Amino acid sequence: MAVPLDPVLANLLSAPSDPSASPIAAVPIDQLRAATKADILAIDKPGPQMHRVHDETISVSGASVAVRLYRPSNAPPVDAPGLVYFHGGGWVQCDLDTHDSLCRLLAHHGETVVASVDYRLAPEHPFPTPFEDALAATRWFVANARRLGVSPRRIAVGGDSAGGNLAAAVAQHARELSLRFQLLLYPVTDLASTHESRRLFAKGYWLDNMPFYTAAYAPRLEDRLDPRASPLRATDLAGLPRTRVVTAGYDPLRDEGRAYADRLIAAGVPTEYDCAESMIHGFLSLHALVAEAAAGLAESGAALRRGLAA
């Protein structure tokens, strides 16, 4: 028997939509991003205080990409573990601020320095630009690890949703960095997915606009089939870092997340898989409202700590 939807989430999802609202594709991109950011910040709460938070800028193909670094008070002053984090938002929206509290919580629970990457967004910068930004930021973090008080041998990549997609793709294409861990939170793993959960939860579960995000990020079918955009389509997953995959029971992406975890396990990659059966896509960003989300972030932070242990 299916686990019932969490009552707090059920109440949120039952709120009537605005019948006069424009389709997402008709909303100017700046307005869409501003509205999404306002909605997220309205229900968020500040994350824990850090020992230090500062921004740096890296150059990728002549463009500037911001990276925000969080050092929690419980991380070692030198040779700390590190996480390169990519935010969700369909490769189209969200930024360093929308995921500030989430990164702070992962840093605190993981006792880990977190580098949150403000990669360039679609549709202005479609595939492969966000992937290339993510890969360059990861290489930059490893190269600068000692300066940042991080051990280059104890580095992970992670992200939620579209960010989980980027993290999985980076792990596949940065094997020379010997990454230790990947934290994939309800990741997109197949942009050409026909998994059943895509049909079951296509409408009414906070990811109604997946076709819009897919078209914005990877408008061509050949790009959607590229393993850099669809990590599940890679032929060889052997040798990838230890992994934690989190999905949600009422998420259109549930089945492809599970499929990726299964592929990793079959390839001999030590993998934890956790499905929050009563949750929806993006639930960890609702940690201020939903107790299971707060607990899920704490557990993912603990898994990060274990995965990066000296």
Buried (B, 14 or more C-beta within 10 A) or exposed (E): EEEEBBEBBEEBBEEEEEEEEEEBEEEEBEEBBEEBBEEBEEEBEEBBEBEEBEEBEBEBEEEEBBBBBBBBEBBBEEBBBBBBBBBBBBBBBBBBBBBBBBBBBBBBBBBBBBBBBBBBBBBEBBBBBBBBBBBBBBBBBBEBBEEBBBBBBBBBBBBBBBBBBBBBBBBBBBEEBEBBBBBBBBBBBBBBBEBEBBEBBEEEBBBBBBEBBBBBBBEEEEBBBBBBBBBBBBEEBEEBBBBBBBBBBBBBBBBBBBBBBBBBBEBEBEBBBBBBBBBBBBBBBBBEBBEBBBEBBBBBBBBBBEBBEE
